[in-house]
Amino acid sequence: MAPAKSRPVPDDICAELDLAEGKVGTPAERAGKKNFAQALSTALAQKFADALRRRFPEILPDAEGRQHESRARTSKGYKRLDVNYSTAKLGLALGVSIKTLNFRDAGSDRYTKNYTRIDNELRAEADDYHERQPYSVLVAVIFLPADACDDGRRGNPSSFGHAVKTFRFRARRERASDSPSLFEAIYIGLYEPSGPNRGEVRFFNVELAPPRTGRPDPSKLISFSELVRNIEQIYDRRNPPFRFEGEETIEE
């Protein structure tokens, strides 16, 4: 496979926040929050596809922003994927599912209200895709505002700590024979929605141990560019390229 030409993709998500806010303004009501989440997820899907396009030229959405939420075949018909790399030879080879939780629940003042719903959505996605195509690689990225690390109290973990605890059991599908209801990997993206560091984002692998409260150790966080490389490496482990002696690159 020849690498596709692509522009460097920034590590921050300033442009994606700008796009989401430009479409819905500052969300105040429930409908506004839902529309903001959808607009941000769409912008983030484009960011991931653009970053992965060098390695996967046919990935969708395409470079012109077409074919968002493209369809891939599952055991129960077709379902839509945020980021979809499929080929005639491999079928669904790589999918990235993006979820965003951008606002605290008014009752609890935490971000945890929709964790069960998101976990159920991820389980259904993984089950349906992997049952039909067990060798496909699925990665989920769940975006949370960074202050989700700071709301732990009375011995309870923070919203971030609770997210890691919840979604860890949906991750780490290492072999094609493992449970189809798992994702190959899941990351939490902690981002700054406002302030002087607006748009800064770092990613935490849910297989790691988080602090009960407070921000994770910076050594356990990775940048967007590092996350993209991790996704490529997970794909390569599932689809190891064949090499003859002395050859450095092999076309798929």
SULZI-V37771 format. One record per pair of residues at least 4 apart in sequence whose ideal C-beta (glycine too) atoms are under 6 Angstrom apart, sorted by sequence separation. I is the first residue (numbers start at 1). GAP is how many residues later the second one is. D is the distance in Angstrom with one decimal. If there is no record, write none. Layout:
I | GAP | D
I | GAP | D
This chain:
13 | 4 | 5.9
18 | 4 | 5.9
28 | 4 | 5.6
52 | 4 | 5.2
61 | 4 | 5.8
62 | 4 | 5.0
114 | 4 | 5.7
126 | 4 | 5.6
127 | 4 | 5.9
130 | 4 | 5.4
144 | 4 | 4.3
152 | 4 | 5.7
157 | 4 | 3.2
164 | 4 | 5.9
194 | 4 | 5.3
216 | 4 | 5.0
222 | 4 | 3.8
235 | 4 | 6.0
243 | 4 | 5.2
27 | 5 | 3.4
62 | 5 | 5.8
73 | 5 | 5.9
74 | 5 | 5.0
104 | 5 | 5.3
152 | 5 | 5.3
157 | 5 | 5.0
173 | 5 | 4.6
192 | 5 | 4.4
211 | 5 | 6.0
222 | 5 | 5.6
27 | 6 | 4.6
53 | 6 | 5.5
61 | 6 | 5.3
86 | 6 | 4.9
152 | 6 | 3.8
192 | 6 | 5.4
210 | 6 | 5.7
52 | 7 | 5.4
60 | 7 | 4.5
61 | 7 | 4.6
71 | 7 | 4.2
104 | 7 | 5.8
129 | 7 | 5.7
151 | 7 | 5.4
243 | 7 | 5.5
24 | 8 | 5.7
85 | 8 | 5.2
105 | 8 | 4.1
151 | 8 | 5.4
192 | 8 | 4.7
242 | 8 | 5.8
27 | 9 | 4.2
71 | 9 | 5.7
72 | 9 | 5.2
85 | 9 | 4.1
149 | 9 | 5.1
173 | 9 | 3.8
241 | 9 | 4.6
49 | 10 | 5.1
60 | 10 | 4.3
101 | 10 | 5.1
191 | 10 | 4.0
24 | 11 | 4.5
69 | 11 | 4.1
84 | 11 | 5.7
148 | 11 | 4.0
149 | 11 | 4.4
173 | 11 | 4.9
24 | 12 | 4.9
49 | 12 | 5.1
72 | 12 | 5.5
126 | 12 | 5.8
148 | 12 | 4.4
171 | 12 | 5.4
189 | 12 | 5.4
190 | 12 | 5.6
204 | 12 | 5.7
208 | 12 | 5.4
83 | 13 | 3.7
170 | 13 | 5.8
70 | 14 | 4.6
72 | 14 | 5.7
81 | 14 | 4.6
82 | 14 | 6.0
171 | 14 | 5.8
189 | 14 | 5.2
24 | 15 | 5.9
46 | 15 | 5.6
82 | 15 | 5.6
171 | 15 | 4.1
20 | 16 | 5.4
23 | 16 | 4.5
82 | 16 | 4.5
187 | 16 | 4.5
188 | 16 | 4.7
204 | 17 | 5.9
122 | 18 | 5.6
187 | 18 | 5.7
20 | 19 | 4.0
46 | 19 | 6.0
99 | 19 | 5.2
167 | 19 | 5.0
202 | 19 | 3.8
203 | 19 | 5.1
20 | 20 | 4.0
72 | 20 | 4.5
186 | 20 | 4.7
20 | 23 | 5.9
19 | 24 | 4.4
60 | 24 | 4.7
203 | 24 | 4.7
163 | 25 | 5.6
42 | 26 | 5.8
59 | 26 | 4.4
16 | 27 | 3.8
16 | 28 | 5.4
97 | 28 | 5.8
56 | 29 | 4.5
16 | 31 | 5.9
111 | 33 | 5.9
49 | 34 | 5.1
48 | 35 | 4.9
171 | 35 | 5.2
172 | 35 | 5.8
45 | 37 | 4.2
111 | 37 | 4.8
45 | 38 | 5.4
168 | 38 | 4.5
167 | 39 | 5.0
9 | 41 | 5.2
92 | 41 | 4.9
110 | 41 | 5.4
135 | 41 | 4.8
9 | 42 | 4.1
91 | 42 | 5.0
134 | 42 | 4.4
164 | 42 | 5.0
94 | 43 | 4.9
95 | 43 | 4.9
96 | 43 | 5.1
97 | 43 | 4.5
98 | 43 | 5.5
99 | 43 | 4.6
100 | 43 | 4.4
101 | 43 | 5.5
140 | 43 | 5.0
92 | 44 | 4.4
146 | 44 | 4.5
138 | 45 | 4.8
139 | 45 | 6.0
138 | 46 | 5.7
139 | 46 | 5.0
140 | 46 | 4.5
141 | 46 | 5.1
142 | 46 | 5.4
143 | 46 | 4.3
144 | 46 | 5.9
146 | 46 | 5.4
164 | 46 | 4.4
6 | 47 | 4.8
112 | 47 | 5.2
119 | 47 | 6.0
137 | 47 | 5.0
6 | 48 | 4.8
48 | 48 | 5.3
111 | 48 | 4.0
122 | 48 | 5.2
141 | 48 | 5.5
143 | 48 | 5.9
145 | 48 | 5.1
4 | 49 | 5.1
79 | 49 | 6.0
110 | 49 | 4.9
131 | 49 | 4.9
161 | 49 | 4.8
185 | 49 | 5.7
4 | 50 | 5.6
112 | 50 | 5.3
130 | 50 | 3.4
184 | 50 | 5.3
3 | 51 | 5.1
115 | 51 | 4.8
119 | 51 | 5.9
161 | 51 | 5.5
76 | 52 | 5.3
4 | 53 | 3.7
45 | 53 | 5.6
75 | 53 | 5.4
127 | 53 | 5.3
44 | 54 | 5.2
74 | 54 | 3.7
127 | 54 | 4.8
74 | 55 | 5.3
126 | 55 | 5.2
157 | 55 | 4.8
158 | 55 | 4.7
75 | 56 | 4.0
126 | 56 | 5.9
41 | 57 | 5.1
75 | 57 | 4.3
126 | 57 | 5.5
74 | 58 | 5.4
123 | 58 | 5.1
41 | 59 | 5.4
40 | 60 | 5.3
152 | 61 | 3.2
37 | 63 | 5.1
37 | 65 | 5.8
149 | 65 | 5.8
149 | 66 | 4.8
33 | 70 | 5.3
139 | 92 | 5.4
137 | 97 | 5.8
137 | 98 | 5.0
137 | 101 | 5.1
94 | 141 | 5.4
51 | 177 | 4.6
55 | 177 | 5.5
13 | 178 | 5.8
17 | 182 | 5.8
14 | 185 | 3.3
13 | 186 | 5.1
12 | 187 | 4.1
12 | 188 | 5.7
13 | 188 | 5.2
11 | 212 | 4.7
11 | 213 | 4.4
11 | 214 | 5.7
1 | 250 | 5.8
1 | 251 | 4.5
